[in-house]
């Protein structure tokens, strides 16, 4: 299974960051490899939501990177860290 990691400081409330990241339609705004993405079933940002996405692959080819949200645990409080 492919994985990726990155770190960035965001000057926003934790809850707002979690909401932004949970909405797959925001992926192109922070993941440069995402070429296109659509919500194909379920409610965006909610468990069960299914996103169809294509990411930039080798030699300019698009690679399917579809996914389903299977768990969502909100992080709350000013002392919470992502």
VOROVO-728103 format. One record per residue (C-alpha): residue in one letter; x, y, z; residue number from 1. Coordinates in nm, 2 decimals, padded with zeros to 4 digits. Layout:
<recs>
<rec><res>A</res><xx>X</xx><yy>Y</yy><zz>Z</zz><n>NUM</n></rec>
...
</recs>
This chain:
<recs>
<rec><res>X</res><xx>00.00</xx><yy>00.00</yy><zz>00.00</zz><n>1</n></rec>
<rec><res>X</res><xx>00.13</xx><yy>00.34</yy><zz>-00.09</zz><n>2</n></rec>
<rec><res>X</res><xx>00.19</xx><yy>00.60</yy><zz>00.19</zz><n>3</n></rec>
<rec><res>X</res><xx>00.30</xx><yy>00.96</yy><zz>00.21</zz><n>4</n></rec>
<rec><res>X</res><xx>00.39</xx><yy>01.20</yy><zz>00.49</zz><n>5</n></rec>
<rec><res>X</res><xx>00.44</xx><yy>01.57</yy><zz>00.52</zz><n>6</n></rec>
<rec><res>X</res><xx>00.45</xx><yy>01.84</yy><zz>00.79</zz><n>7</n></rec>
<rec><res>X</res><xx>00.32</xx><yy>02.20</yy><zz>00.79</zz><n>8</n></rec>
<rec><res>X</res><xx>00.22</xx><yy>02.46</yy><zz>01.05</zz><n>9</n></rec>
<rec><res>X</res><xx>-00.13</xx><yy>02.59</yy><zz>01.00</zz><n>10</n></rec>
<rec><res>X</res><xx>-00.26</xx><yy>02.90</yy><zz>01.20</zz><n>11</n></rec>
<rec><res>X</res><xx>-00.62</xx><yy>02.79</yy><zz>01.22</zz><n>12</n></rec>
<rec><res>X</res><xx>-00.84</xx><yy>02.62</yy><zz>01.48</zz><n>13</n></rec>
<rec><res>X</res><xx>-00.79</xx><yy>02.24</yy><zz>01.49</zz><n>14</n></rec>
<rec><res>X</res><xx>-01.16</xx><yy>02.18</yy><zz>01.41</zz><n>15</n></rec>
<rec><res>X</res><xx>-01.14</xx><yy>02.39</yy><zz>01.09</zz><n>16</n></rec>
<rec><res>X</res><xx>-00.83</xx><yy>02.20</yy><zz>00.97</zz><n>17</n></rec>
<rec><res>X</res><xx>-01.00</xx><yy>01.87</yy><zz>01.04</zz><n>18</n></rec>
<rec><res>X</res><xx>-01.31</xx><yy>01.97</yy><zz>00.84</zz><n>19</n></rec>
<rec><res>X</res><xx>-01.10</xx><yy>02.10</yy><zz>00.55</zz><n>20</n></rec>
<rec><res>X</res><xx>-00.89</xx><yy>01.77</yy><zz>00.53</zz><n>21</n></rec>
<rec><res>X</res><xx>-01.19</xx><yy>01.55</yy><zz>00.56</zz><n>22</n></rec>
<rec><res>X</res><xx>-01.35</xx><yy>01.70</yy><zz>00.25</zz><n>23</n></rec>
<rec><res>X</res><xx>-01.17</xx><yy>01.52</yy><zz>-00.03</zz><n>24</n></rec>
<rec><res>X</res><xx>-01.28</xx><yy>01.78</yy><zz>-00.28</zz><n>25</n></rec>
<rec><res>X</res><xx>-01.01</xx><yy>02.00</yy><zz>-00.11</zz><n>26</n></rec>
<rec><res>X</res><xx>-00.73</xx><yy>01.76</yy><zz>-00.19</zz><n>27</n></rec>
<rec><res>X</res><xx>-00.61</xx><yy>01.95</yy><zz>-00.50</zz><n>28</n></rec>
<rec><res>X</res><xx>-00.56</xx><yy>02.26</yy><zz>-00.28</zz><n>29</n></rec>
<rec><res>X</res><xx>-00.30</xx><yy>02.09</yy><zz>-00.07</zz><n>30</n></rec>
<rec><res>X</res><xx>-00.19</xx><yy>01.78</yy><zz>-00.26</zz><n>31</n></rec>
<rec><res>X</res><xx>-00.02</xx><yy>01.88</yy><zz>-00.58</zz><n>32</n></rec>
<rec><res>X</res><xx>-00.03</xx><yy>01.52</yy><zz>-00.72</zz><n>33</n></rec>
<rec><res>X</res><xx>-00.41</xx><yy>01.52</yy><zz>-00.73</zz><n>34</n></rec>
<rec><res>X</res><xx>-00.52</xx><yy>01.58</yy><zz>-01.09</zz><n>35</n></rec>
<rec><res>X</res><xx>-00.89</xx><yy>01.54</yy><zz>-01.04</zz><n>36</n></rec>
<rec><res>X</res><xx>-01.13</xx><yy>01.43</yy><zz>-00.77</zz><n>37</n></rec>
<rec><res>X</res><xx>-01.51</xx><yy>01.38</yy><zz>-00.74</zz><n>38</n></rec>
<rec><res>X</res><xx>-01.74</xx><yy>01.27</yy><zz>-00.46</zz><n>39</n></rec>
<rec><res>X</res><xx>-01.92</xx><yy>00.96</yy><zz>-00.61</zz><n>40</n></rec>
<rec><res>X</res><xx>-02.13</xx><yy>00.85</yy><zz>-00.32</zz><n>41</n></rec>
<rec><res>X</res><xx>-02.22</xx><yy>00.93</yy><zz>00.03</zz><n>42</n></rec>
<rec><res>X</res><xx>-02.20</xx><yy>01.27</yy><zz>00.20</zz><n>43</n></rec>
<rec><res>X</res><xx>-01.87</xx><yy>01.46</yy><zz>00.17</zz><n>44</n></rec>
<rec><res>X</res><xx>-01.65</xx><yy>01.46</yy><zz>00.48</zz><n>45</n></rec>
<rec><res>X</res><xx>-01.86</xx><yy>01.18</yy><zz>00.64</zz><n>46</n></rec>
<rec><res>X</res><xx>-01.79</xx><yy>00.82</yy><zz>00.70</zz><n>47</n></rec>
<rec><res>X</res><xx>-01.89</xx><yy>00.62</yy><zz>00.40</zz><n>48</n></rec>
<rec><res>X</res><xx>-01.81</xx><yy>00.90</yy><zz>00.15</zz><n>49</n></rec>
<rec><res>X</res><xx>-01.65</xx><yy>00.76</yy><zz>-00.16</zz><n>50</n></rec>
<rec><res>X</res><xx>-01.41</xx><yy>00.98</yy><zz>-00.37</zz><n>51</n></rec>
<rec><res>X</res><xx>-01.29</xx><yy>00.89</yy><zz>-00.72</zz><n>52</n></rec>
<rec><res>X</res><xx>-00.95</xx><yy>01.06</yy><zz>-00.78</zz><n>53</n></rec>
<rec><res>X</res><xx>-00.68</xx><yy>01.05</yy><zz>-01.03</zz><n>54</n></rec>
<rec><res>X</res><xx>-00.32</xx><yy>01.14</yy><zz>-00.93</zz><n>55</n></rec>
<rec><res>X</res><xx>-00.03</xx><yy>01.23</yy><zz>-01.14</zz><n>56</n></rec>
<rec><res>X</res><xx>00.18</xx><yy>00.92</yy><zz>-01.21</zz><n>57</n></rec>
<rec><res>X</res><xx>00.50</xx><yy>00.84</yy><zz>-01.40</zz><n>58</n></rec>
<rec><res>X</res><xx>00.54</xx><yy>00.98</yy><zz>-01.75</zz><n>59</n></rec>
<rec><res>X</res><xx>00.23</xx><yy>01.21</yy><zz>-01.71</zz><n>60</n></rec>
<rec><res>X</res><xx>-00.01</xx><yy>00.92</yy><zz>-01.68</zz><n>61</n></rec>
<rec><res>X</res><xx>-00.30</xx><yy>00.95</yy><zz>-01.44</zz><n>62</n></rec>
<rec><res>X</res><xx>-00.33</xx><yy>00.68</yy><zz>-01.17</zz><n>63</n></rec>
<rec><res>X</res><xx>-00.65</xx><yy>00.59</yy><zz>-00.99</zz><n>64</n></rec>
<rec><res>X</res><xx>-00.64</xx><yy>00.67</yy><zz>-00.62</zz><n>65</n></rec>
<rec><res>X</res><xx>-01.00</xx><yy>00.62</yy><zz>-00.52</zz><n>66</n></rec>
<rec><res>X</res><xx>-01.09</xx><yy>00.60</yy><zz>-00.16</zz><n>67</n></rec>
<rec><res>X</res><xx>-01.37</xx><yy>00.57</yy><zz>00.10</zz><n>68</n></rec>
<rec><res>X</res><xx>-01.38</xx><yy>00.74</yy><zz>00.44</zz><n>69</n></rec>
<rec><res>X</res><xx>-01.40</xx><yy>00.45</yy><zz>00.69</zz><n>70</n></rec>
<rec><res>X</res><xx>-01.35</xx><yy>00.63</yy><zz>01.02</zz><n>71</n></rec>
<rec><res>X</res><xx>-01.36</xx><yy>00.99</yy><zz>01.14</zz><n>72</n></rec>
<rec><res>X</res><xx>-01.26</xx><yy>01.10</yy><zz>01.49</zz><n>73</n></rec>
<rec><res>X</res><xx>-01.28</xx><yy>01.47</yy><zz>01.55</zz><n>74</n></rec>
<rec><res>X</res><xx>-01.00</xx><yy>01.64</yy><zz>01.73</zz><n>75</n></rec>
<rec><res>X</res><xx>-01.13</xx><yy>01.90</yy><zz>01.97</zz><n>76</n></rec>
<rec><res>X</res><xx>-00.99</xx><yy>02.16</yy><zz>02.20</zz><n>77</n></rec>
<rec><res>X</res><xx>-00.72</xx><yy>02.43</yy><zz>02.18</zz><n>78</n></rec>
<rec><res>X</res><xx>-00.45</xx><yy>02.19</yy><zz>02.32</zz><n>79</n></rec>
<rec><res>X</res><xx>-00.52</xx><yy>01.93</yy><zz>02.05</zz><n>80</n></rec>
<rec><res>X</res><xx>-00.25</xx><yy>01.86</yy><zz>01.79</zz><n>81</n></rec>
<rec><res>X</res><xx>-00.29</xx><yy>01.70</yy><zz>01.45</zz><n>82</n></rec>
</recs>
